[in-house]
Amino acid sequence: MSERCRVLATYFESISTQSFTSEEWLDILARLGQDLAWLQRIGSQVAASLGMPRSARSRVLLYLRQHVGQTVDGDQLDGVAGIRASARRLRELRADGWDITGNNEDPALKPGQYRLRSGRRRDSPEL
């Protein structure tokens, strides 16, 4: 994995943005998409080998519970989820009773930032 990351870094460092056509830039973005997908697959494999939940939703919830009360970024959650759909997972978790706030509910948060306010669902009894 580290060797492939070195190759990717060398590739992206070699790109000069001064003389791209739009077609060439789209090809670079396509390559980046493939490389990001590869990194996400590797991340999911490592997570599985550590016995972590297989579903993106469960991993997002686990991460949020490890960071209760802290501000987390949507990009962080996408990384944890292994997909670029953490916003959907957050909506599902909210629907299940988890008290997750975003910038619409908490003006201290910037767009794309979230906070889990409690480590328990709203309808869970006190332990």
C-alpha positions as CSV (number, residue, x, y, z in Angstrom):
1,M,0.0,0.0,0.0
2,S,2.7,2.5,0.9
3,E,4.5,1.9,-2.5
4,R,1.3,2.6,-4.4
5,C,0.8,5.8,-2.4
6,R,4.3,6.9,-3.2
7,V,3.6,6.3,-6.9
8,L,0.4,8.3,-6.7
9,A,2.2,11.1,-4.9
10,T,4.9,11.2,-7.5
11,Y,2.3,11.2,-10.3
12,F,0.3,14.1,-8.8
13,E,3.4,16.1,-8.0
14,S,4.5,15.8,-11.6
15,I,1.3,17.4,-12.9
16,S,1.7,21.0,-14.0
17,T,-1.6,22.9,-14.1
18,Q,-0.3,25.6,-16.4
19,S,-1.2,24.1,-19.7
20,F,-4.1,21.7,-19.4
21,T,-7.0,21.4,-21.7
22,S,-10.3,20.6,-20.2
23,E,-10.1,17.1,-21.7
24,E,-6.7,16.4,-20.0
25,W,-8.0,17.7,-16.7
26,L,-11.0,15.4,-16.9
27,D,-8.6,12.4,-17.5
28,I,-6.6,13.4,-14.4
29,L,-9.8,13.7,-12.3
30,A,-10.9,10.2,-13.6
31,R,-7.5,8.8,-12.5
32,L,-7.9,10.5,-9.1
33,G,-11.4,8.9,-8.7
34,Q,-9.9,5.4,-9.4
35,D,-7.1,6.0,-6.9
36,L,-9.5,7.2,-4.2
37,A,-11.7,4.2,-4.8
38,W,-8.6,1.9,-4.4
39,L,-7.7,3.7,-1.1
40,Q,-11.3,3.2,0.1
41,R,-11.2,-0.5,-0.7
42,I,-7.9,-0.9,1.2
43,G,-9.4,1.0,4.1
44,S,-12.4,-1.3,4.2
45,Q,-10.2,-4.4,4.1
46,V,-8.1,-3.1,7.0
47,A,-11.3,-2.2,8.9
48,A,-12.7,-5.7,8.4
49,S,-9.4,-7.3,9.5
50,L,-9.7,-5.4,12.7
51,G,-13.2,-6.7,13.3
52,M,-14.8,-3.3,12.7
53,P,-18.4,-3.1,11.4
54,R,-18.8,-3.8,7.8
55,S,-21.5,-1.2,7.1
56,A,-20.7,2.4,6.5
57,R,-23.5,3.5,8.8
58,S,-22.1,1.4,11.7
59,R,-18.6,2.7,11.2
60,V,-19.8,6.3,11.1
61,L,-21.8,5.8,14.3
62,L,-18.8,4.1,16.0
63,Y,-16.6,7.1,15.1
64,L,-19.1,9.6,16.3
65,R,-19.5,7.8,19.6
66,Q,-15.7,7.9,20.0
67,H,-15.8,11.6,19.5
68,V,-19.0,12.6,21.4
69,G,-19.2,16.4,21.8
70,Q,-16.4,17.0,19.3
71,T,-16.7,18.7,15.9
72,V,-16.1,16.3,13.0
73,D,-15.8,17.1,9.4
74,G,-17.9,15.5,6.6
75,D,-14.7,14.5,4.8
76,Q,-13.6,12.6,7.9
77,L,-16.9,10.8,8.0
78,D,-16.6,9.9,4.3
79,G,-13.2,8.4,5.1
80,V,-14.6,6.4,8.0
81,A,-17.6,5.3,5.9
82,G,-15.4,4.4,2.9
83,I,-17.9,6.1,0.7
84,R,-18.8,9.6,-0.3
85,A,-22.2,9.4,1.2
86,S,-21.8,10.1,4.9
87,A,-24.6,12.8,4.7
88,R,-27.1,10.0,3.9
89,R,-25.7,7.9,6.8
90,L,-26.1,10.9,9.1
91,R,-29.7,11.4,8.1
92,E,-30.4,7.7,8.8
93,L,-28.7,7.9,12.2
94,R,-30.8,11.0,13.0
95,A,-33.9,9.2,12.0
96,D,-32.9,6.4,14.4
97,G,-32.8,8.8,17.3
98,W,-29.1,9.9,17.4
99,D,-28.7,13.5,18.4
100,I,-26.4,14.7,15.6
101,T,-26.2,18.4,14.9
102,G,-25.0,20.2,11.8
103,N,-24.5,23.9,11.0
104,N,-28.3,24.3,10.5
105,E,-28.9,23.5,14.1
106,D,-25.7,24.9,15.6
107,P,-24.3,28.2,14.3
108,A,-20.9,27.4,15.9
109,L,-20.5,24.7,13.2
110,K,-19.4,25.4,9.7
111,P,-21.1,23.8,6.7
112,G,-20.0,20.2,6.5
113,Q,-19.3,19.9,10.2
114,Y,-21.3,17.7,12.6
115,R,-21.4,16.9,16.3
116,L,-22.9,13.9,18.2
117,R,-24.3,15.5,21.4
118,S,-24.8,12.3,23.4
119,G,-23.4,8.7,23.2
120,R,-26.9,7.3,23.5
121,R,-30.0,7.5,21.3
122,R,-32.7,10.0,22.4
123,D,-35.1,7.1,23.2
124,S,-32.5,5.0,25.2
125,P,-33.1,4.7,28.9
126,E,-30.4,6.0,31.3
127,L,-27.9,3.3,32.3
